[in-house]
Amino acid sequence: MVIVGAGPAGAALALLLARQGVPLTLVEASPTSARQFRGEALMPSGLAALAAMGLLPLPETIAQRPLAGWAFWANGQQLFQVAEPMGSLRPCTLVDQEALLRWLLDDVRRLSGAKVLTGRPVVAPMLSDGRVVGVELADGTQVSGELVVACDGRSSRLRQKAGIELTRIGSPMEVRWFRLLAAAADPVADWLKGQFVTILGGGDSFALYASVYGGVQLGWVQDSTATVPSSAADWRERWAQASPERLASLLRACPLQAIEGPMLLPVKVGRLERWWQPGLLLLGDAAHPMSPVRAQGINMALRDALVAARQLLPVLGQGNPAALDQVLAGISAERLLEIRPIQASQARELARADLLRHNGWLRQLLAASTGWSSPLLARRWQADQALLRQGWGTLELTIPNDAMMG
Ligand SMILES: Cc1cc2nc3c(=O)[nH]c(=O)nc-3n(C[C@H](O)[C@H](O)[C@H](O)COP(=O)(O)OP(=O)(O)OC[C@H]3O[C@@H](n4cnc5c(N)ncnc54)[C@H](O)[C@@H]3O)c2cc1C
């Protein structure tokens, strides 16, 4: 079989299948796992997936740090804060995703029957009698297999080439990612106290946390029609104006040359209602590009891989395309049970944040009433997080011991 894309979905799926002796080729466009910006937050749901794969604890060579908690500020006042692990088995944990992926790929490479091709973009699926039977690479190489799994991310080329339309959810928004480099940004990191902090003020909204890569990662959210500052100095001043006094002065003291970015991430949230065609399965962002709200993408990609591996193992290698396609439909149906409510929950969180961002009067009211409203807000927020932290509870995450290739 062929897996396209070595992000969390593709790398985890390749490892799970190769461990069981499935012959496969993992094809990745990029020569390395390095990216300018990467997500770092693993929710308890993603950590549970890694545990079910037998990958916890992660080796110490992969930088990781449990998050201390979550804090929300509006108009310079802390509305509330909630400490991790919020009743979960494991706290939300920041993990060096690049190192995690490198580690997974190294494991895949060590397994016999698994081939990893990096720096080799796939350009199109190969078709025979209406069935996907492999992929064609940019250099003209053809790689065939009984199944192609597209894990090629939110702009999935295979999805486009297969003519599969994504159903869009919600209105477009933009996130601009910045990195405040270590040393210069250490005072800001100290102020954050290991928390994921969301700041609302003056119609702006951004979130920041001390990154496992060092320094501070900052994501600025806005409607895609809004105008943005044009220089690092203007950006820095805009953050400072929305921030509480102490953070504002620390941000203003951060030298401009220590500000990297912005990297623009146009957020188009959506999903497929059917994740497969004969001989083709789509997983991860390729099947359901997630909103950035409460860091779900890596977590859902890992859980997709686990469910796909569990369902595929009994049918791969049987030479029975009809049975294989039936399993693809089953994977799609099982994963939609989780993805639909998670995306709905993200949309509710976003709507609340948008309301606060756009409504100065409401922000003022909340900021002025923190004396009595903080505990209520914290309790209410925490109650709304269950699904985004734990995932859909009834999912079977373990691979049965007797799962074998047919
Ligand atoms: C700045 C940023 C911050 C984020 N923060 C978080 C976070 O904190 N927590 C979280 O859970 N999620 C986060 N996300 C989202 C998360 O990174 C994604 O949802 C997740 O990586 C999806 O995994 P995937 O395997 O489906 O796709 P991807 O990780 O996108 O991997 C797809 C892979 O396919 C490869 N590829 C693409 N096209 C081809 C082709 N034609 N041929 C071969 N290979 C191809 C790509 O090079 C890539 O390696 C963040 C995303 C960004 C950009």
Ligand as a Chemical Component Dictionary entry (heavy atoms), coordinates in Angstrom:
data_LIG
# 
_chem_comp.id                   LIG 
_chem_comp.type                 NON-POLYMER 
_chem_comp.pdbx_formal_charge   0 
_chem_comp.three_letter_code    LIG 
# 
loop_
_chem_comp_atom.comp_id 
_chem_comp_atom.atom_id 
_chem_comp_atom.alt_atom_id 
_chem_comp_atom.type_symbol 
_chem_comp_atom.charge 
_chem_comp_atom.model_Cartn_x 
_chem_comp_atom.model_Cartn_y 
_chem_comp_atom.model_Cartn_z 
_chem_comp_atom.pdbx_ordinal 
LIG C1  C1  C 0 1.405  27.129 12.897 1  
LIG C2  C2  C 0 0.526  25.954 13.225 2  
LIG C3  C3  C 0 0.241  25.655 14.552 3  
LIG C4  C4  C 0 -0.542 24.529 14.864 4  
LIG N1  N1  N 0 -0.753 24.208 16.163 5  
LIG C5  C5  C 0 -1.330 23.033 16.480 6  
LIG C6  C6  C 0 -1.352 22.551 17.807 7  
LIG O1  O1  O 0 -0.791 23.191 18.704 8  
LIG N2  N2  N 0 -1.966 21.367 18.064 9  
LIG C7  C7  C 0 -2.580 20.656 17.081 10 
LIG O2  O2  O 0 -3.143 19.583 17.377 11 
LIG N3  N3  N 0 -2.569 21.072 15.805 12 
LIG C8  C8  C 0 -1.943 22.222 15.475 13 
LIG N4  N4  N 0 -1.864 22.628 14.179 14 
LIG C9  C9  C 0 -2.532 21.821 13.142 15 
LIG C10 C10 C 0 -1.732 20.559 12.866 16 
LIG O3  O3  O 0 -0.390 20.877 12.595 17 
LIG C11 C11 C 0 -2.345 19.783 11.713 18 
LIG O4  O4  O 0 -3.734 19.658 11.909 19 
LIG C12 C12 C 0 -1.728 18.395 11.629 20 
LIG O5  O5  O 0 -0.361 18.512 11.359 21 
LIG C13 C13 C 0 -2.408 17.572 10.550 22 
LIG O6  O6  O 0 -1.684 16.385 10.357 23 
LIG P1  P1  P 0 -1.708 15.645 8.945  24 
LIG O7  O7  O 0 -0.774 14.513 9.088  25 
LIG O8  O8  O 0 -3.102 15.397 8.543  26 
LIG O9  O9  O 0 -1.181 16.723 7.902  27 
LIG P2  P2  P 0 0.181  17.539 7.854  28 
LIG O10 O10 O 0 0.815  17.638 9.183  29 
LIG O11 O11 O 0 -0.150 18.792 7.130  30 
LIG O12 O12 O 0 1.129  16.638 6.975  31 
LIG C14 C14 C 0 0.922  16.495 5.593  32 
LIG C15 C15 C 0 2.229  16.029 4.988  33 
LIG O13 O13 O 0 1.982  15.720 3.623  34 
LIG C16 C16 C 0 3.054  16.238 2.857  35 
LIG N5  N5  N 0 2.555  16.459 1.502  36 
LIG C17 C17 C 0 1.724  17.439 1.084  37 
LIG N6  N6  N 0 1.491  17.316 -0.229 38 
LIG C18 C18 C 0 2.198  16.238 -0.654 39 
LIG C19 C19 C 0 2.366  15.613 -1.919 40 
LIG N7  N7  N 0 1.763  16.092 -3.014 41 
LIG N8  N8  N 0 3.170  14.530 -1.992 42 
LIG C20 C20 C 0 3.770  14.026 -0.875 43 
LIG N9  N9  N 0 3.656  14.602 0.337  44 
LIG C21 C21 C 0 2.856  15.682 0.451  45 
LIG C22 C22 C 0 3.456  17.511 3.571  46 
LIG O14 O14 O 0 4.788  17.902 3.251  47 
LIG C23 C23 C 0 3.305  17.095 5.036  48 
LIG O15 O15 O 0 4.483  16.557 5.567  49 
LIG C24 C24 C 0 -1.096 23.748 13.827 50 
LIG C25 C25 C 0 -0.849 24.066 12.488 51 
LIG C26 C26 C 0 -0.028 25.154 12.198 52 
LIG C27 C27 C 0 0.274  25.462 10.758 53 
# 
loop_
_chem_comp_bond.comp_id 
_chem_comp_bond.atom_id_1 
_chem_comp_bond.atom_id_2 
_chem_comp_bond.value_order 
_chem_comp_bond.pdbx_ordinal 
LIG C1  C2  SING 1  
LIG C2  C3  SING 2  
LIG C2  C26 DOUB 3  
LIG C3  C4  DOUB 4  
LIG C4  N1  SING 5  
LIG C4  C24 SING 6  
LIG N1  C5  DOUB 7  
LIG C5  C6  SING 8  
LIG C5  C8  SING 9  
LIG C6  O1  DOUB 10 
LIG C6  N2  SING 11 
LIG N2  C7  SING 12 
LIG C7  O2  DOUB 13 
LIG C7  N3  SING 14 
LIG N3  C8  DOUB 15 
LIG C8  N4  SING 16 
LIG N4  C9  SING 17 
LIG N4  C24 SING 18 
LIG C9  C10 SING 19 
LIG C10 O3  SING 20 
LIG C10 C11 SING 21 
LIG C11 O4  SING 22 
LIG C11 C12 SING 23 
LIG C12 O5  SING 24 
LIG C12 C13 SING 25 
LIG C13 O6  SING 26 
LIG O6  P1  SING 27 
LIG P1  O7  DOUB 28 
LIG P1  O8  SING 29 
LIG P1  O9  SING 30 
LIG O9  P2  SING 31 
LIG P2  O10 DOUB 32 
LIG P2  O11 SING 33 
LIG P2  O12 SING 34 
LIG O12 C14 SING 35 
LIG C14 C15 SING 36 
LIG C15 O13 SING 37 
LIG C15 C23 SING 38 
LIG O13 C16 SING 39 
LIG C16 N5  SING 40 
LIG C16 C22 SING 41 
LIG N5  C17 SING 42 
LIG N5  C21 SING 43 
LIG C17 N6  DOUB 44 
LIG N6  C18 SING 45 
LIG C18 C19 SING 46 
LIG C18 C21 DOUB 47 
LIG C19 N7  SING 48 
LIG C19 N8  DOUB 49 
LIG N8  C20 SING 50 
LIG C20 N9  DOUB 51 
LIG N9  C21 SING 52 
LIG C22 O14 SING 53 
LIG C22 C23 SING 54 
LIG C23 O15 SING 55 
LIG C24 C25 DOUB 56 
LIG C25 C26 SING 57 
LIG C26 C27 SING 58 
# 
